[in-house]
């Protein structure tokens, strides 16, 4: 389980595009715990996410199963000092001070694709 899921090209240790590399760096720099899925390994997931999210580009960042956005959104949140909190944005999640922030079961998101 992870409160944040990143659908990206490659994996965090070896991103396969500059946008994915940058988003991983931003999330890590701000201490955001996240899971990832390499969309280059499954074209059905890649195409399904584009349709599901109505967001044509990758990486795509989801917080608690809801699309947050891509790199531009994450950069903006980082500049505003809010990126570190994206794992705690849902009303049913505890704040970092109150607990671990809950999380989403990543296969649940996959079931809607």
VMD Tcl script that draws the C-alpha trace (Angstrom):
set ca {
  {0.00 0.00 0.00}
  {1.11 3.54 -0.72}
  {-0.73 6.82 -0.39}
  {0.77 8.00 -3.69}
  {1.05 6.08 -6.95}
  {3.15 7.23 -9.90}
  {2.54 5.83 -13.36}
  {5.78 6.58 -15.16}
  {8.13 5.58 -17.93}
  {10.63 3.27 -16.26}
  {11.12 2.72 -12.55}
  {12.35 5.12 -9.84}
  {15.85 3.65 -9.91}
  {15.99 3.88 -13.71}
  {13.51 6.40 -15.16}
  {13.26 6.24 -18.94}
  {12.40 9.87 -19.62}
  {13.37 13.22 -18.17}
  {9.88 13.99 -16.88}
  {9.76 10.72 -14.92}
  {13.28 11.32 -13.60}
  {12.34 14.80 -12.44}
  {9.10 13.73 -10.75}
  {10.87 10.93 -8.86}
  {13.49 13.43 -7.69}
  {10.83 15.90 -6.52}
  {8.87 13.26 -4.63}
  {11.99 11.86 -2.98}
  {13.31 15.33 -2.13}
  {10.04 16.13 -0.35}
  {9.86 12.81 1.47}
  {6.76 11.55 -0.33}
  {6.29 7.79 0.01}
  {5.11 6.36 -3.29}
  {4.76 3.24 -5.37}
  {5.28 3.22 -9.11}
  {4.18 1.38 -12.21}
  {6.21 1.25 -15.41}
  {3.67 2.05 -18.11}
  {6.13 0.96 -20.81}
  {5.64 -2.65 -19.71}
  {1.88 -2.76 -20.27}
  {0.31 -0.85 -23.15}
  {-3.22 -1.76 -21.99}
  {-2.60 0.02 -18.68}
  {-0.94 2.92 -20.48}
  {-3.87 3.46 -22.85}
  {-6.45 2.72 -20.14}
  {-4.98 5.36 -17.84}
  {-5.07 7.99 -20.57}
  {-8.77 7.30 -21.05}
  {-9.58 6.88 -17.33}
  {-7.82 10.08 -16.27}
  {-8.47 12.14 -19.40}
  {-4.78 13.07 -19.02}
  {-2.77 12.12 -22.13}
  {0.78 12.35 -20.81}
  {3.02 10.59 -18.31}
  {4.04 10.58 -15.56}
  {0.68 10.67 -13.82}
  {0.57 11.02 -10.04}
  {-2.38 9.72 -8.04}
  {-3.02 10.49 -4.37}
  {-5.46 8.10 -2.71}
  {-6.75 6.88 -6.06}
  {-7.46 10.33 -7.47}
  {-5.44 11.96 -10.23}
  {-3.30 14.75 -8.86}
  {-1.65 15.56 -12.20}
  {1.74 15.42 -13.82}
  {5.10 17.07 -13.43}
  {3.83 20.66 -13.74}
  {1.34 20.14 -10.91}
  {3.98 18.52 -8.70}
  {6.43 21.34 -9.39}
  {3.77 23.88 -8.45}
  {2.96 22.01 -5.23}
  {6.67 21.85 -4.39}
  {7.05 25.60 -4.93}
  {4.05 26.20 -2.66}
  {5.47 23.91 0.03}
  {2.57 21.47 -0.30}
  {4.12 18.51 -2.12}
  {5.14 16.70 1.06}
  {1.47 16.56 2.09}
  {0.01 14.87 -1.01}
  {-0.14 11.51 0.73}
  {-2.39 13.05 3.37}
  {-4.91 14.88 1.18}
  {-7.96 12.66 1.55}
  {-10.53 13.47 4.19}
  {-10.37 9.93 5.58}
  {-6.59 10.01 5.99}
  {-4.76 10.98 9.11}
  {-2.27 13.82 9.01}
  {1.42 12.91 9.34}
  {1.28 13.91 12.99}
  {-1.65 11.58 13.67}
  {-0.44 8.45 11.89}
  {1.04 7.05 8.73}
  {-1.49 8.72 6.45}
  {-3.29 5.59 5.35}
  {-2.84 4.48 1.80}
  {-4.44 3.07 -1.27}
  {-4.36 -0.51 -2.31}
  {-2.74 -0.10 -5.72}
  {-4.56 -3.09 -7.30}
  {-7.85 -1.30 -6.57}
  {-6.88 1.51 -8.94}
  {-5.93 -1.08 -11.54}
  {-9.37 -2.66 -11.34}
  {-11.01 0.48 -12.73}
  {-8.91 0.48 -15.88}
}
mol new
graphics top color blue
foreach p $ca { graphics top sphere $p radius 0.5 }
foreach p [lrange $ca 0 end-1] q [lrange $ca 1 end] { graphics top cylinder $p $q radius 0.2 }
display resetview
